[in-house]
Amino acid sequence: MVDAKKSDEEDDVKDGIAEFKILSMLKHKHIVKVLHAEEDERRVCLVLEYAAKGDLTAHIRSQPASAPPASSSSSPSLSQPLLRRRNSLDTQRSSTPTTRRKSGPTARVCYEEGEARRMFKQLLSAVHYTHLQGYVHRDIKPENVLVDQDNNVLLCDFSLATTWNPRLTRAGSCGTLHYAAPGIVF
């Protein structure tokens, strides 16, 4: 919801309307659906599809911490969780012992490779569809990817989205600085 009273610029309401128009045109199973929209002179309110597990950041943090690998001497198999494989490879490359992390906010999380691949393919499908429709998202980050009750991803927050034309080059940058490429930041 964009509130014109709290907004520094009237353009924020126009941006909310633009986001609504883009989301209304995009019909894909991995892009969040607009269920209802209300607009008055002060605000735009969008009612979006419910994502039971929140955004991808919250979903990642809710995953159980990974257990340390049983042994680092054997080659990891593809059926092992992704992080465990990486840890065992890191141990083989490093001559210094690694410390084990305990569960809690600093614990590393563990996705099975197949689950991570499935979710990534869903996100790529949504982005590809968006581009085919002539739009670019311009702010893809974990906070803008929702997770539904069946662990399917939904791309959301098209507030920075714009039309795309392969013959035009856009000047400047947008998005979240925290996720920008180093070449753009420096």
VENUR-V684479 format. One record per helix or strand of 3 or more residues. SS is the DSSP state (2 for helix, 1 for strand). FROM is the first residue (numbers start at 1). TO is the last residue. If there is no record, write none. Layout:
BEGIN
ss=SS from=FROM to=TO
ss=SS from=FROM to=TO
END
This chain:
BEGIN
ss=2 from=11 to=25
ss=1 from=34 to=39
ss=1 from=43 to=48
ss=2 from=56 to=62
ss=2 from=82 to=93
ss=2 from=113 to=132
ss=2 from=142 to=144
ss=1 from=145 to=147
ss=1 from=153 to=155
ss=2 from=177 to=179
ss=2 from=182 to=185
END
